[in-house]
Amino acid sequence: MQRNIFIVVLILLIFFVISFLTNILGPIIPDIVKSFDLSIGLAGFLPFAFFVAYGVMSIPAGLMVEKYGEKIILIAAFLLAFAGALLFAIIPSFTIALTSLFMIGIGMAMLQVVINPLLRVAGGEEKFAFFSVLAQLFFGAASFLSPLLYSYLVLNVHSGSSGFLINTLNNLVPENLKWVSLYWVFAVIALAMVVVISLVRFPKVELLEDERIDVGKSFKELAANKFVWLFFLGIFAYVGTEQGIANWISQFLQTYHHVDPATTGASVISYFWGLLTIGCFLGLILLKLIDSRKVLVFFTAGAVMSLLAALFGSKDLALQAFPAAGFFASVMYSVIFSLALNSVPRHHGTFSGILCAGIAGGAVVPLIVGGLGELFGLQLAMLFLLIPLGYILSIGIWAKPLIKNETITSVKDFFS
């Protein structure tokens, strides 16, 4: 099959945009709280509105791709993201924010289902692992850069600075809602992606058995396996922990250490995502040396210690420990996902759909933290994150995969 490097580049760009739109909530939550006079509890509904869309759309999107094709689903996903971002940019209010985030979340869930099989076909099966890692690098780079864009816009819009972008945004954004400028940028990016994708000819994608979703017999068989739901809870716990930390970092630093969310707060979140990306690559090396379950236990223990240091340490320690928590969280998703798929002999496509629905943990856990923050304060509320972290650590103990990750030692044993 002829490989299409242009499609590969486009998919990497889509990974970048998904991350760019997904992981900006953390930096702007303090601004939303202040602008709309929200309680911590109500602010928790913001990530809920976004990530609950993954629970709603992950499996239906897989079925829609098989019926309508990749190009139509990609265009529909970015049109939803465009409409959601534009709606909030024009009518900035808390109620509209919830609607907007749900629309964008639906779009992002649709994109996630399309891009991996498309990347396999466009880049070639023999290079799929390489391009998958490269895609994660693009994903991480966007998570690192989006808080920096937020800082740039908040510091320059309605500040006397000039330039085409700033002058345009000055005319569109209320002076007391400078952070809303981000959603004008998001709307333009999403619309540009619609135009680009409309002009591109996509290769025909034949889904492998491992990529198909069957809501009939396969789903019933998997539903009867307790380990399927235990690993679903693992993905739920991981995404909940990741978003539970990232979404509340800036608010925590502002509340307890009087850190400016537009500058230092945004930088800390940027480094959280940056170290999470770097940790992914270190994790790839460790997985060639050590059993994945041991890697999971070690990194989870590191995340627990980093979180406790951030919550109860000094300001300087918190500024270092929150990004460190991102580093230790880096390998959790990939290890849990691989342990899950290696624990069932068949129906991996349907199982992947079930696992991806677990991304809805990013909706529930931050909401719980927000509710507890209303009652006990954010510092104590964030201790709730020790529960999903404890569950993730337990996976490294009870998981019994049918196939273990190949290490250098196992390779030597094979040839001896």
Backbone hydrogen bonds, N-H to C=O, Kabsch-Sander energy under -0.5 kcal/mol:
donor,donor_aa,acceptor,acceptor_aa,energy
4,N,122,A,-2.1
5,I,3,R,-0.5
8,V,4,N,-1.7
9,V,5,I,-2.4
10,L,6,F,-2.3
11,I,7,I,-2.6
12,L,8,V,-2.4
13,L,9,V,-2.1
14,I,10,L,-2.1
15,F,11,I,-2.5
16,F,12,L,-2.0
17,V,13,L,-2.5
18,I,14,I,-2.8
19,S,15,F,-2.1
20,F,16,F,-2.4
21,L,17,V,-2.3
22,T,18,I,-2.1
23,N,19,S,-2.3
25,L,22,T,-0.7
28,I,24,I,-1.4
29,I,25,L,-1.5
29,I,26,G,-0.6
32,I,28,I,-2.5
33,V,29,I,-2.9
34,K,30,P,-2.1
35,S,31,D,-3.2
36,F,32,I,-2.3
37,D,34,K,-0.5
38,L,33,V,-2.1
43,A,39,S,-2.1
44,G,40,I,-1.3
45,F,42,L,-1.8
46,L,43,A,-1.7
48,F,44,G,-1.1
49,A,45,F,-2.4
50,F,46,L,-1.4
51,F,47,P,-2.8
52,V,48,F,-2.3
53,A,50,F,-0.8
54,Y,51,F,-1.1
55,G,51,F,-0.9
56,V,52,V,-1.7
57,M,53,A,-2.5
58,S,54,Y,-2.1
61,A,57,M,-2.7
62,G,58,S,-1.2
63,L,59,I,-1.5
64,M,60,P,-2.3
65,V,61,A,-2.1
66,E,62,G,-1.3
67,K,63,L,-1.3
68,Y,64,M,-3.1
69,G,64,M,-0.5
69,G,65,V,-2.1
73,I,69,G,-1.5
74,L,70,E,-2.6
75,I,71,K,-2.4
76,A,72,I,-2.6
77,A,73,I,-2.5
78,F,74,L,-2.2
79,L,75,I,-2.2
80,L,76,A,-2.1
81,A,77,A,-2.1
82,F,78,F,-2.7
83,A,79,L,-2.7
84,G,80,L,-2.6
85,A,81,A,-2.6
86,L,82,F,-2.8
87,L,83,A,-2.4
88,F,84,G,-1.8
89,A,85,A,-2.3
90,I,86,L,-2.3
91,I,87,L,-2.5
93,S,91,I,-0.9
97,A,93,S,-2.3
98,L,94,F,-1.8
99,T,95,T,-1.8
100,S,96,I,-3.2
101,L,97,A,-2.7
102,F,98,L,-1.9
103,M,99,T,-2.1
104,I,100,S,-2.5
105,G,101,L,-2.5
106,I,102,F,-2.3
107,G,103,M,-2.0
108,M,104,I,-2.5
109,A,105,G,-2.3
110,M,106,I,-2.0
111,L,107,G,-2.0
112,Q,108,M,-2.1
113,V,109,A,-1.3
114,V,110,M,-1.3
115,I,111,L,-2.2
116,N,112,Q,-0.7
118,L,114,V,-1.6
119,L,115,I,-2.4
120,R,116,N,-2.1
121,V,117,P,-1.9
122,A,118,L,-2.8
123,G,119,L,-2.3
124,G,120,R,-1.3
127,K,124,G,-1.2
128,F,125,E,-1.1
131,F,127,K,-2.5
132,S,128,F,-2.3
133,V,129,A,-2.0
134,L,130,F,-2.2
135,A,131,F,-2.4
136,Q,132,S,-1.8
137,L,133,V,-1.6
138,F,134,L,-2.0
139,F,135,A,-2.5
140,G,136,Q,-2.6
141,A,137,L,-2.4
142,A,138,F,-2.1
143,S,139,F,-1.7
144,F,140,G,-2.0
145,L,141,A,-2.1
146,S,142,A,-2.6
148,L,144,F,-0.5
149,L,145,L,-2.1
150,Y,146,S,-2.1
151,S,147,P,-2.1
152,Y,148,L,-2.3
153,L,149,L,-2.7
154,V,150,Y,-2.6
155,L,151,S,-2.1
156,N,152,Y,-1.2
157,V,153,L,-3.0
159,S,156,N,-1.4
161,S,156,N,-0.6
167,N,163,G,-3.1
168,T,164,F,-2.2
169,L,165,L,-2.4
170,N,166,I,-2.3
171,N,167,N,-1.1
171,N,168,T,-0.5
172,L,168,T,-0.7
172,L,169,L,-0.7
173,V,169,L,-2.6
177,L,174,P,-1.7
178,K,175,E,-0.5
180,V,177,L,-1.7
181,S,178,K,-1.8
182,L,179,W,-1.7
183,Y,180,V,-1.3
184,W,180,V,-0.9
185,V,181,S,-1.9
186,F,182,L,-2.6
187,A,183,Y,-2.1
188,V,184,W,-2.0
189,I,185,V,-2.5
190,A,186,F,-2.7
191,L,187,A,-2.3
192,A,188,V,-2.5
193,M,189,I,-2.0
194,V,190,A,-1.7
195,V,191,L,-2.1
196,V,192,A,-2.5
197,I,193,M,-2.6
198,S,194,V,-2.1
199,L,195,V,-1.2
199,L,196,V,-0.7
200,V,196,V,-0.6
200,V,197,I,-0.9
202,F,200,V,-0.6
206,E,204,K,-0.6
207,L,205,V,-0.8
211,E,208,L,-1.7
212,R,208,L,-0.8
212,R,209,E,-0.8
214,D,212,R,-0.5
215,V,213,I,-0.5
219,F,214,D,-0.5
220,K,216,G,-2.0
221,E,217,K,-2.4
222,L,218,S,-2.4
223,A,219,F,-2.9
224,A,220,K,-1.0
225,N,222,L,-2.0
226,K,224,A,-0.7
228,V,225,N,-1.1
229,W,225,N,-0.9
230,L,226,K,-1.9
231,F,227,F,-2.3
232,F,228,V,-1.9
233,L,229,W,-2.2
234,G,230,L,-1.1
235,I,231,F,-2.2
236,F,232,F,-2.5
237,A,233,L,-2.8
238,Y,234,G,-2.5
239,V,235,I,-2.6
240,G,236,F,-1.9
241,T,237,A,-2.3
242,E,238,Y,-3.1
243,Q,239,V,-2.6
244,G,240,G,-2.2
245,I,241,T,-2.0
246,A,242,E,-2.6
247,N,243,Q,-2.6
248,W,245,I,-0.8
249,I,245,I,-1.2
250,S,246,A,-0.5
252,F,248,W,-2.5
253,L,249,I,-2.7
254,Q,250,S,-2.2
255,T,251,Q,-2.4
256,Y,252,F,-2.8
257,H,253,L,-1.6
258,H,254,Q,-0.9
259,V,253,L,-1.7
263,T,260,D,-1.0
265,G,260,D,-2.5
266,A,261,P,-0.7
267,S,263,T,-2.2
268,V,264,T,-2.4
269,I,265,G,-1.9
270,S,266,A,-2.3
271,Y,267,S,-2.5
272,F,268,V,-2.0
273,W,269,I,-2.2
274,G,270,S,-2.3
275,L,271,Y,-2.9
276,L,272,F,-1.6
277,T,273,W,-1.9
278,I,274,G,-2.2
279,G,275,L,-2.7
280,C,276,L,-1.2
281,F,277,T,-1.1
281,F,278,I,-0.5
282,L,278,I,-1.8
283,G,279,G,-2.7
284,L,280,C,-1.7
285,I,281,F,-1.4
286,L,282,L,-2.5
287,L,283,G,-2.4
288,K,285,I,-1.4
289,L,286,L,-1.6
290,I,286,L,-3.0
294,K,291,D,-0.8
295,V,291,D,-1.8
296,L,292,S,-2.4
297,V,293,R,-2.0
298,F,294,K,-2.5
299,F,295,V,-2.6
300,T,296,L,-2.2
301,A,297,V,-2.2
302,G,298,F,-1.9
303,A,299,F,-2.1
304,V,300,T,-2.3
305,M,301,A,-2.2
306,S,302,G,-2.2
307,L,303,A,-2.4
308,L,304,V,-2.3
309,A,305,M,-2.1
310,A,306,S,-2.3
311,L,307,L,-2.2
312,F,308,L,-2.1
313,G,309,A,-1.7
318,A,314,S,-2.6
319,L,315,K,-2.2
320,Q,316,D,-0.9
320,Q,317,L,-0.6
321,A,317,L,-3.2
322,F,318,A,-2.0
324,A,320,Q,-1.6
325,A,321,A,-2.0
326,G,322,F,-1.3
327,F,323,P,-1.9
328,F,324,A,-2.2
329,A,325,A,-1.5
330,S,326,G,-0.6
330,S,327,F,-1.1
332,M,329,A,-1.0
333,Y,329,A,-0.6
335,V,331,V,-2.3
336,I,332,M,-2.7
337,F,333,Y,-2.6
338,S,334,S,-2.4
339,L,335,V,-2.7
340,A,336,I,-2.2
341,L,337,F,-2.4
342,N,338,S,-2.3
343,S,340,A,-1.6
344,V,341,L,-0.9
349,G,209,E,-0.6
351,F,347,H,-2.2
352,S,348,H,-2.6
353,G,349,G,-1.8
354,I,350,T,-2.0
355,L,351,F,-2.7
356,C,352,S,-2.8
357,A,353,G,-1.4
358,G,354,I,-0.7
358,G,355,L,-1.3
359,I,356,C,-1.8
360,A,357,A,-1.8
361,G,358,G,-2.3
362,G,359,I,-2.3
363,A,360,A,-2.1
364,V,360,A,-1.4
365,V,361,G,-2.1
367,L,363,A,-0.8
368,I,364,V,-2.3
369,V,365,V,-2.6
370,G,366,P,-2.4
371,G,367,L,-2.4
372,L,368,I,-2.8
373,G,369,V,-2.4
374,E,370,G,-1.5
375,L,371,G,-1.0
376,F,372,L,-3.4
377,G,373,G,-1.4
381,A,377,G,-2.1
382,M,378,L,-2.2
383,L,380,L,-1.3
384,F,381,A,-1.9
385,L,382,M,-1.3
386,L,383,L,-2.1
387,I,384,F,-2.0
389,L,385,L,-1.9
390,G,386,L,-2.2
391,Y,387,I,-2.0
392,I,388,P,-2.4
393,L,389,L,-2.4
394,S,390,G,-1.8
395,I,391,Y,-1.3
395,I,392,I,-0.5
396,G,392,I,-0.9
396,G,393,L,-0.7
397,I,394,S,-1.5
398,W,394,S,-2.4
399,A,395,I,-2.2
402,L,342,N,-2.6
403,I,342,N,-1.0
408,I,288,K,-3.3
411,V,407,T,-2.1
412,K,408,I,-2.2
413,D,409,T,-2.3
414,F,410,S,-1.8
415,F,411,V,-1.6
416,S,412,K,-1.1
